[in-house]
Amino acid sequence: MPARELQEQLVTLREQLDQNPPLNEADRQHLHELASQIEAEIALEKASNDTSLSDSVNLAVERFELEHPSLAGSLRNIAITLGNIGI
């Protein structure tokens, strides 16, 4: 699930919790802790998605495209693969 969609669902959960549904304190605390854990995972995922690698590969494609088309093609394939895996 994309992080943005997950973040939107987390916002919905927090809004629902803010409306004070009939929950005992232990359940309410558990849901707040779970929401915090999800936020931490989202932050970790965003921090680890270093777009500079993908940007560097794309710049290399542009740099070598005219003089070394086969090298540029290989780099382009790498850039596509990085994009497919979310980097």
WOVEN-V471055 format. One record per pair of residues at least 12 apart in sequence whose C-alpha atoms are under 7 Angstrom apart, sorted by the first residue. I is the first residue (numbers start at 1). J is the second residue. D is the distance in whole Angstrom. If there is no record, write none. Layout:
# WOVEN-V471055
I&J&D, I&J&D
This chain:
# WOVEN-V471055
3&42&6, 10&35&7, 49&87&5, 50&87&6, 51&87&6, 54&79&6, 54&82&7, 54&87&7, 57&75&6, 57&79&6, 58&79&6, 61&75&6, 61&76&6
